[in-house]
Amino acid sequence: MVVLENVEGLLRRHGECFLMVLRAMQSIGYTVSWNILDSKLHGGVPQSRRRLYHVGVLRPTKPMRWPPQLQPRPLETFIDDTEFGTRLPPGRRGSLARRRVAAALK
């Protein structure tokens, strides 16, 4: 199995390059599936990062199944307002992070 990852712009702005990779993998015997996955919906991280994936398999025994989308976790679950400990001024620990989270959730 071969897994290739790249920015989705490879498909949108550089279609020739995308096709070249696809054809090259097929020419040496790989059955290739490709998809665009978003790290926020498929990796459970708080950042939306869309990536193009090619998965090539020699002699596949069944069709490629891509992972299902996950329910996005609230951004608040990724914020640890104690991360900086006492280096933040008293009374201000986490206040900026909390404001940013509140703004993002609106």
CORQUIQUI-V378656 format. One record per pair of residues at least 4 apart in sequence whose ideal C-beta (glycine too) atoms are under 6 Angstrom apart, sorted by sequence separation. I is the first residue (numbers start at 1). J is the second residue. D is the distance in whole Angstrom. If there is no record, write none. Layout:
i = (I;I)
j = (J;J)
d = (D;D)
//
This chain:
i = (6;9;10;19;23;39;73;84;88;94;25;37;88;26;39;10;11;25;10;40;55;22;38;39;38;81;81;36;36;37;81;35;79;34;32;33;79;32;42;76;30;31;44;75;8;30;41;29;31;46;75;25;33;35;40;46;11;8;10;8;5;6;5;4;3;2;1)
j = (10;13;14;23;27;43;77;88;92;98;30;42;93;32;45;17;18;32;18;48;64;32;48;49;50;93;94;50;52;53;97;53;97;54;54;55;101;56;67;101;56;57;70;101;36;58;69;58;60;75;104;56;64;66;72;78;52;50;52;52;51;52;53;54;55;56;57)
d = (5;5;5;6;6;4;5;5;5;5;4;4;5;6;5;6;5;5;5;4;6;6;6;4;5;6;2;6;5;6;5;6;5;5;6;5;6;5;5;5;3;5;5;5;5;6;4;6;5;5;5;5;4;5;6;4;5;5;6;5;5;5;5;4;5;4;5)
//
